[in-house]
Amino acid sequence: MSGDLKSKPLSGILVVDFTHVLSGPFCTMMLADQGARVIKIEKAGTGDDSRAFGPFYEDNSSVYFEFVNRGKESITLNLKDADDLSLVKKMISRADVVVENFRPGTMERLGLAPDDLLKQYPSLIVCSISGFGQTGPMKLEPAYDTVVQALSGLMSVTGFPDGKPTRVGTSISDLTAGLFAYAAVTTALVGRQRTGKGTTIDVAMLDGTFTLLEHGLMDALAEHIDPTRIGNAHPSIAPFDAFQCADRMLAICCGNDQLFGKMCDALGLTAAKTDSRYTTNDKRMQNQESLKESIEAVLKTQPAKVWSAKLQESGIPAGLVQTVTEAEQMQQIIERDMIVTIGKRQFPGNPIKFGGFDSSCADTPPPALGSDNDKIRNYFKQ
């Protein structure tokens, strides 16, 4: 069944969106993708800060802004103006969800404290996203993605042993907070359906990033040691790394002894297959350096594509270390609708594929600043 014959899972849900820049807009974009009506509240004149972030399209609109704001409506308001604040309160009274990512205390100063809103509207879901959360000694400190990556320990375990701590190559702390917020909102909607009760939600960038450390936390919490940078290798499994071929690098992951044996057969590493240093994963972990040298000695004799095909034919997980441009051209990415065209522009697609619901993205372009002012004002006069 084609997507347009299916309903969206969040159809009929109204979201009042106070978010800006990345973490919050990423959350509310996903809500819009799943069918929610998302009304984005912006400052008159400038709007969301990210409207001024590059890169820019030829019409000077921001690629940054547009990538996380499709499917939304925009209204410009001055929240310090009594009439505009009254309109906002009317919007909230009819909303299912409110999402904001101001610094803690801002909503209270506007007279929109999440706890007060919940008391007034017991079925409302109010999601607050911030750098450090609504509680704790750091709650009022400013936060950007790189600061959180640094504080969380993520940068300390990213990179190579002889290199410096390194930022992950995307705004992972912002995006993680957006994902957790999306999960929390949709979970709360299910809870409300069961109980009739709304809730406040408190999502912090630091909390989310810290949780994702996983292997690093295994070392820190269970072994009581500080994890170190290990480059592209895996902390617990070998061989599980990126290897140099004749022309480029190839990722190869052997998660068990059987796959290791198959890899040795595919690469002609007969001696390594029975070498006492490599017969178990524990031994391979202890002798990673010599094992990697043996593997790369073979891989360097031919291009990575040759080895990738050979390994994949043998059932071994392997893949070229590609550029983003190469990744976007993959047939798998194309056929999974991970690049979509909205208006005349391309955007990342919706990674959530439903069997019984429409999995397409929100199909309306990101809104121009205040483009829905009259429509929204008229709607909430009713």
MARBAFI-273152 format. One record per residue (C-alpha): y, x, z. Coordinates in nm, 2 decimals, padded with zeros to 4 digits. Each point is the difference from the previous one (the first is absolute). Layout:
      v      u      w
      Y      X      Z
...
END
This chain:
      v      u      w
  00.00  00.00  00.00
  00.34  00.15 -00.10
  00.25  00.06  00.28
  00.24 -00.27 -00.11
 -00.26 -00.27  00.07
 -00.03  00.11  00.36
  00.23 -00.06  00.29
  00.16  00.28  00.21
 -00.13  00.03  00.35
  00.35 -00.01  00.16
  00.15 -00.28 -00.22
  00.23 -00.22  00.21
  00.08  00.28  00.26
  00.37  00.06  00.04
  00.11  00.35  00.11
  00.35  00.09  00.11
  00.03  00.37 -00.08
  00.26  00.21  00.19
 -00.16  00.33 -00.12
  00.14  00.29 -00.18
 -00.10  00.34 -00.16
 -00.38  00.03  00.00
 -00.23 -00.09  00.29
  00.12 -00.36  00.03
  00.06 -00.07 -00.37
 -00.35  00.13 -00.07
 -00.15 -00.25  00.24
  00.20 -00.29 -00.13
 -00.07  00.09 -00.36
 -00.37 -00.03  00.08
  00.06 -00.34  00.16
  00.19 -00.10 -00.32
 -00.29  00.13 -00.22
 -00.24 -00.24  00.19
  00.22 -00.30 -00.06
  00.25 -00.02  00.28
  00.36 -00.09 -00.06
  00.20  00.30  00.12
  00.37 -00.04  00.05
  00.17  00.34  00.03
  00.31  00.01  00.21
  00.24  00.28 -00.11
  00.35  00.12  00.08
  00.27 -00.12 -00.23
  00.13  00.27 -00.23
 -00.26  00.27  00.06
 -00.33 -00.18  00.08
 -00.31  00.19  00.09
  00.08  00.37  00.04
 -00.28  00.08 -00.25
  00.20 -00.16 -00.28
  00.20  00.33  00.01
 -00.30  00.22 -00.01
 -00.12  00.17 -00.32
 -00.15  00.03 -00.24
  00.18 -00.26 -00.20
 -00.07 -00.21 -00.31
  00.25  00.00 -00.29
  00.18 -00.30  00.14
  00.05  00.20  00.33
 -00.24 -00.21  00.20
 -00.21  00.19  00.24
 -00.37  00.07 -00.08
 -00.05  00.06  00.38
  00.13 -00.35  00.09
 -00.18 -00.18 -00.28
 -00.34  00.15  00.07
 -00.02 -00.18  00.34
  00.20 -00.31 -00.05
 -00.16 -00.20 -00.28
 -00.06 -00.37  00.04
  00.28 -00.05  00.25
  00.33 -00.19  00.01
  00.32  00.16  00.11
  00.29 -00.15  00.20
  00.30  00.19  00.13
  00.11 -00.08  00.35
  00.22  00.13  00.27
 -00.20 -00.04  00.32
  00.31  00.04  00.21
  00.15 -00.31 -00.17
 -00.06 -00.32  00.19
 -00.06 -00.21 -00.31
 -00.24  00.25 -00.15
 -00.18  00.05  00.33
 -00.04 -00.38  00.02
 -00.16  00.00 -00.35
 -00.24  00.27  00.11
 -00.10 -00.19  00.30
 -00.06 -00.31 -00.21
 -00.22  00.22 -00.23
 -00.20  00.13  00.29
 -00.05 -00.35  00.14
 -00.19 -00.08 -00.32
 -00.17  00.33 -00.04
 -00.36  00.10  00.07
  00.07  00.37  00.03
  00.30  00.23  00.08
 -00.03  00.37 -00.08
  00.26  00.25  00.11
  00.02  00.38  00.02
  00.33  00.06  00.18
  00.03  00.24  00.28
 -00.13 -00.17  00.32
  00.28 -00.21  00.17
  00.17 -00.09 -00.33
 -00.15 -00.35 -00.03
  00.09 -00.07  00.37
  00.36  00.10 -00.07
  00.00 -00.25 -00.29
 -00.12 -00.28  00.23
 -00.34  00.01 -00.18
 -00.22  00.17  00.26
 -00.37 -00.04 -00.10
 -00.10 -00.13  00.34
  00.28 -00.26  00.00
 -00.09 -00.11 -00.36
 -00.36 -00.05  00.11
  00.10 -00.21  00.30
  00.22 -00.21 -00.23
 -00.26 -00.02 -00.28
 -00.35  00.04  00.16
 -00.19  00.01 -00.33
  00.23  00.28 -00.14
 -00.14  00.35 -00.07
  00.27  00.27  00.05
 -00.10  00.35 -00.12
  00.21  00.30  00.11
 -00.06  00.33 -00.17
  00.17  00.31  00.13
 -00.04  00.38  00.03
 -00.13  00.01  00.36
 -00.06 -00.36  00.10
  00.18 -00.25  00.22
 -00.10  00.17  00.33
 -00.02  00.36  00.13
  00.25  00.28  00.06
  00.06  00.06 -00.38
  00.05 -00.36 -00.11
  00.37  00.05 -00.08
 -00.04  00.33 -00.18
  00.07  00.00 -00.38
 -00.30  00.06 -00.22
 -00.08  00.09 -00.36
 -00.33  00.06 -00.15
  00.01  00.38  00.01
  00.10  00.00  00.37
 -00.29 -00.22  00.08
 -00.24  00.21 -00.20
  00.12  00.30  00.19
 -00.02 -00.16  00.35
 -00.34 -00.16 -00.05
 -00.18  00.32 -00.07
 -00.07 -00.09 -00.36
  00.21  00.29 -00.15
 -00.18  00.25  00.23
 -00.34 -00.08 -00.16
  00.13 -00.03 -00.36
 -00.01  00.31 -00.22
 -00.19  00.33  00.00
 -00.08  00.22  00.29
  00.24  00.28 -00.12
  00.27 -00.25 -00.09
  00.26 -00.19  00.20
 -00.04 -00.36  00.13
  00.05 -00.23 -00.30
  00.13 -00.35 -00.06
 -00.26 -00.23 -00.17
  00.10 -00.06 -00.36
  00.11 -00.36  00.05
  00.20 -00.19  00.27
 -00.33 -00.07  00.18
  00.15 -00.09  00.34
  00.23 -00.26 -00.15
 -00.28 -00.14 -00.22
 -00.25  00.00  00.29
  00.24 -00.20  00.22
  00.04 -00.25 -00.29
 -00.37 -00.03 -00.04
 -00.06 -00.05  00.37
  00.28 -00.26  00.01
 -00.15 -00.19 -00.30
 -00.34  00.00  00.18
  00.16 -00.11  00.32
  00.19 -00.29 -00.17
 -00.30 -00.13 -00.19
 -00.22  00.03  00.31
  00.27 -00.19  00.20
  00.00 -00.27 -00.26
 -00.37 -00.05  00.04
  00.05  00.00  00.38
  00.27 -00.27 -00.03
 -00.23 -00.21 -00.22
 -00.26  00.01  00.28
  00.24 -00.05  00.30
  00.33 -00.13 -00.13
  00.17  00.29  00.17
  00.23  00.26 -00.15
  00.06  00.35  00.14
  00.22  00.30 -00.01
 -00.14  00.31 -00.16
  00.11  00.36  00.07
 -00.10  00.27 -00.25
  00.11  00.36  00.03
 -00.01  00.27 -00.27
 -00.10  00.26  00.26
 -00.29 -00.22  00.13
 -00.14 -00.06 -00.35
  00.03  00.36 -00.12
 -00.16  00.12  00.33
 -00.29 -00.24 -00.05
 -00.07  00.13 -00.35
 -00.05  00.36  00.12
 -00.36 -00.09  00.07
 -00.17  00.35 -00.04
  00.29  00.17  00.18
 -00.04 -00.24  00.28
 -00.37  00.06  00.02
  00.08  00.36  00.07
  00.29 -00.07  00.24
 -00.15 -00.29  00.20
 -00.37  00.08  00.00
 -00.01  00.38 -00.03
  00.34  00.06  00.16
  00.10  00.26 -00.26
  00.30 -00.01 -00.24
 -00.12 -00.05 -00.36
  00.12  00.25 -00.26
  00.08 -00.02 -00.37
 -00.30  00.03 -00.23
  00.15 -00.06 -00.34
 -00.21 -00.22 -00.22
 -00.32  00.05  00.20
 -00.16 -00.27  00.22
 -00.01  00.06  00.38
 -00.36 -00.10  00.04
 -00.18  00.01 -00.34
 -00.07  00.28 -00.25
  00.03  00.04 -00.29
  00.28 -00.25  00.00
  00.30  00.16 -00.17
  00.20  00.07 -00.31
 -00.14  00.28 -00.21
  00.15  00.21 -00.28
 -00.15 -00.03 -00.34
  00.08  00.19 -00.32
  00.32 -00.20 -00.05
  00.08 -00.22  00.30
 -00.13 -00.12  00.33
 -00.28 -00.25  00.06
 -00.08 -00.19  00.32
 -00.37  00.00  00.09
 -00.13 -00.19  00.31
 -00.36  00.04  00.12
 -00.03 -00.22  00.30
 -00.36  00.07  00.08
 -00.29  00.25 -00.07
 -00.13 -00.20 -00.29
  00.33  00.01 -00.19
  00.03  00.37  00.08
 -00.34  00.06 -00.16
  00.10 -00.21 -00.31
  00.32  00.20 -00.03
 -00.19  00.33  00.01
 -00.23 -00.13 -00.28
  00.29 -00.12 -00.21
  00.18  00.33  00.03
 -00.31  00.22 -00.02
  00.05  00.13  00.35
 -00.38  00.05  00.06
  00.04  00.27  00.26
  00.26 -00.20  00.20
 -00.22 -00.30  00.02
 -00.26  00.18  00.21
  00.23  00.26  00.16
 -00.05 -00.02  00.38
  00.38  00.00  00.05
  00.03 -00.33 -00.18
 -00.31 -00.21  00.08
  00.19 -00.24  00.24
  00.35 -00.12  00.02
  00.06  00.18  00.32
 -00.10  00.33 -00.16
  00.21 -00.07 -00.31
  00.30 -00.07  00.23
 -00.05  00.34  00.16
 -00.02  00.17 -00.34
  00.25 -00.19 -00.20
  00.18  00.31 -00.14
 -00.31  00.16 -00.16
 -00.12 -00.34 -00.12
  00.33 -00.07 -00.17
  00.00  00.34 -00.17
 -00.34 -00.07 -00.14
  00.10 -00.34 -00.13
  00.32  00.12 -00.16
 -00.17  00.29 -00.16
 -00.19 -00.25 -00.21
  00.28 -00.26 -00.04
  00.24  00.27 -00.14
 -00.23  00.04 -00.30
  00.10 -00.34 -00.16
  00.28 -00.25  00.01
  00.02 -00.26  00.28
 -00.07 -00.29 -00.23
 -00.33  00.14 -00.10
 -00.11  00.05  00.36
  00.14 -00.34  00.11
 -00.21 -00.18 -00.26
 -00.31  00.20  00.09
  00.04 -00.06  00.37
  00.07 -00.37 -00.04
 -00.31 -00.03 -00.22
 -00.20  00.14  00.29
  00.15 -00.26  00.24
  00.23  00.25  00.18
  00.35 -00.12  00.10
  00.24  00.22 -00.20
  00.34 -00.04 -00.15
  00.27  00.20 -00.17
  00.30  00.09  00.21
  00.24 -00.20 -00.22
  00.38 -00.05 -00.03
  00.15 -00.34  00.07
  00.06 -00.04 -00.37
 -00.37  00.07 -00.07
 -00.10 -00.25  00.27
  00.21 -00.28 -00.14
 -00.17  00.05 -00.34
 -00.35 -00.04  00.13
 -00.19 -00.29 -00.15
 -00.12 -00.10  00.35
  00.36 -00.03  00.12
  00.10 -00.20 -00.31
 -00.30 -00.24  00.01
  00.06 -00.07  00.37
  00.35 -00.11 -00.08
  00.15  00.28  00.22
  00.29  00.02 -00.24
  00.18 -00.32 -00.07
  00.30 -00.10 -00.21
  00.25 -00.23  00.16
  00.30 -00.07 -00.23
  00.01  00.31 -00.21
 -00.09  00.25  00.28
 -00.32  00.14  00.13
 -00.10 -00.02  00.37
 -00.30  00.10  00.21
 -00.25 -00.30  00.01
 -00.15 -00.19  00.28
 -00.30  00.20  00.15
 -00.14 -00.31  00.17
 -00.25 -00.18 -00.23
 -00.10 -00.35  00.11
 -00.30 -00.18 -00.14
  00.13 -00.35  00.08
  00.37  00.05 -00.01
  00.25  00.12 -00.26
  00.02  00.38  00.04
  00.30  00.06 -00.23
  00.33  00.14  00.12
  00.30 -00.21  00.06
  00.13 -00.04 -00.35
  00.37 -00.03  00.05
  00.21  00.32 -00.03
  00.17  00.15  00.31
  00.32 -00.20  00.07
  00.35  00.11 -00.08
  00.22  00.01  00.31
  00.08 -00.35  00.11
 -00.15 -00.15 -00.32
 -00.14 -00.30  00.19
  00.30 -00.08  00.22
  00.08 -00.34 -00.13
 -00.37 -00.11 -00.03
 -00.08  00.10  00.36
  00.32 -00.15  00.15
 -00.06 -00.33 -00.18
 -00.37  00.00  00.10
  00.08  00.04  00.37
  00.27 -00.27 -00.01
 -00.27 -00.26 -00.04
END
